[in-house]
């Protein structure tokens, strides 16, 4: 009879250049602060864990809160380039684009609506655009 032995060792994730571990960054994404003073930390973590789309979405939200709309837009577009089915990010991007580019905003709202057909926030924004919901 063969008995297998599994040894589990603690895994240390790499450090960011500022000394935070990527593990700390992942925990940060689980409990994001709403204070814009956290932006530098989120930026460090977004570099350390670039594949964490939730962390990036939180960074985009912080940028919006700080009035840094071009930065928020860039982060949201980066997320959608990886996951075009992220409905909430389509809504966030549409909200940013709405004042200046109604067609682009409509495009993102239509995509979000296709992903989440009955979401009230999307329907309300579409109505505000004067679009016909199908």
C-alpha positions as CSV (number, residue, x, y, z in Angstrom):
1,X,0.0,0.0,0.0
2,X,1.3,3.4,-1.0
3,X,0.9,6.2,1.4
4,X,1.3,9.7,0.0
5,X,2.7,12.5,2.1
6,X,1.9,16.1,1.3
7,X,4.0,18.8,2.8
8,X,2.5,22.3,2.8
9,X,5.0,25.0,3.3
10,X,4.0,28.7,3.7
11,X,4.4,30.5,0.5
12,X,5.9,34.0,0.7
13,X,4.6,36.2,-2.1
14,X,7.1,38.7,-3.6
15,X,7.5,42.2,-2.2
16,X,6.6,45.4,-4.1
17,X,9.4,47.8,-4.6
18,X,7.9,49.8,-1.7
19,X,8.0,46.8,0.6
20,X,4.4,45.7,0.6
21,X,3.8,42.0,-0.1
22,X,1.5,41.1,-2.9
23,X,-0.4,39.2,-0.2
24,X,-1.1,42.5,1.6
25,X,-2.2,43.9,-1.8
26,X,-4.7,41.1,-2.2
27,X,-6.1,41.7,1.2
28,X,-6.4,45.4,0.4
29,X,-8.6,44.5,-2.5
30,X,-10.8,42.5,-0.2
31,X,-11.4,45.5,2.0
32,X,-10.8,48.6,-0.1
33,X,-10.7,52.0,1.7
34,X,-12.8,54.8,0.3
35,X,-10.3,57.5,1.3
36,X,-8.4,58.9,-1.7
37,X,-5.2,59.0,0.4
38,X,-5.0,55.2,-0.3
39,X,-4.4,55.9,-4.0
40,X,-0.5,55.6,-3.8
41,X,-0.9,52.2,-2.1
42,X,-3.4,51.0,-4.6
43,X,-1.1,52.1,-7.4
44,X,1.8,50.2,-5.9
45,X,-0.4,47.1,-5.6
46,X,-1.8,47.5,-9.1
47,X,1.8,47.2,-10.3
48,X,2.5,44.3,-8.0
49,X,-0.7,42.3,-8.9
50,X,-1.7,43.6,-12.3
51,X,-4.0,40.7,-13.0
52,X,-6.3,41.5,-10.0
53,X,-9.2,43.2,-11.7
54,X,-11.0,43.9,-8.5
55,X,-8.0,45.8,-7.2
56,X,-7.9,47.8,-10.4
57,X,-11.6,48.5,-10.2
58,X,-11.1,49.8,-6.7
59,X,-8.2,52.0,-7.9
60,X,-10.5,53.4,-10.7
61,X,-13.1,54.2,-8.1
62,X,-10.6,56.0,-6.0
63,X,-9.5,58.0,-9.0
64,X,-13.1,58.9,-9.6
65,X,-13.5,60.0,-6.0
66,X,-10.4,62.2,-6.3
67,X,-11.6,63.8,-9.5
68,X,-9.0,62.1,-11.6
69,X,-11.3,61.1,-14.4
70,X,-8.7,60.4,-17.1
71,X,-6.9,58.1,-14.8
72,X,-10.1,56.3,-13.9
73,X,-11.0,55.9,-17.5
74,X,-7.6,54.5,-18.3
75,X,-7.9,51.9,-15.5
76,X,-11.4,50.9,-16.6
77,X,-10.3,50.5,-20.2
78,X,-7.4,48.4,-19.0
79,X,-9.8,46.1,-17.1
80,X,-12.2,45.8,-20.1
81,X,-9.2,44.8,-22.3
82,X,-8.8,41.8,-20.1
83,X,-12.4,41.1,-19.2
84,X,-15.0,42.6,-21.5
85,X,-17.8,41.0,-19.5
86,X,-17.2,43.1,-16.4
87,X,-20.6,44.8,-16.4
88,X,-19.9,47.1,-13.5
89,X,-16.9,48.5,-15.2
90,X,-18.9,49.1,-18.3
91,X,-21.3,51.1,-16.2
92,X,-18.6,53.1,-14.5
93,X,-16.9,53.9,-17.8
94,X,-20.3,54.9,-19.3
95,X,-20.8,57.3,-16.3
96,X,-17.5,58.9,-17.0
97,X,-18.0,59.2,-20.7
98,X,-21.6,60.4,-20.6
99,X,-21.0,64.1,-20.4
100,X,-18.6,64.3,-23.4
101,X,-19.3,61.2,-25.5
102,X,-22.9,60.0,-25.4
103,X,-22.3,57.4,-28.1
104,X,-19.5,55.8,-26.3
105,X,-21.4,55.9,-23.1
106,X,-24.4,54.2,-24.8
107,X,-22.1,51.5,-26.2
108,X,-20.9,50.6,-22.7
109,X,-24.4,50.7,-21.2
110,X,-25.6,48.4,-24.0
111,X,-22.8,46.0,-23.2
112,X,-23.6,46.1,-19.5
113,X,-27.3,45.7,-20.2
114,X,-26.5,42.6,-22.3
115,X,-24.6,41.2,-19.4
116,X,-27.1,42.2,-16.7
117,X,-30.5,42.7,-18.4
118,X,-32.5,43.9,-15.4
119,X,-30.1,46.0,-13.5
120,X,-31.9,49.2,-12.4
121,X,-28.9,51.5,-12.6
122,X,-28.2,50.5,-16.2
123,X,-31.9,50.9,-17.2
124,X,-32.0,54.3,-15.5
125,X,-28.9,55.5,-17.3
126,X,-30.2,54.2,-20.6
127,X,-33.4,56.1,-20.0
128,X,-31.5,59.3,-19.2
129,X,-29.7,58.9,-22.6
130,X,-33.1,58.6,-24.3
131,X,-32.2,55.2,-25.6
132,X,-34.8,52.6,-26.3
133,X,-34.5,49.5,-24.1
134,X,-35.2,46.2,-25.8
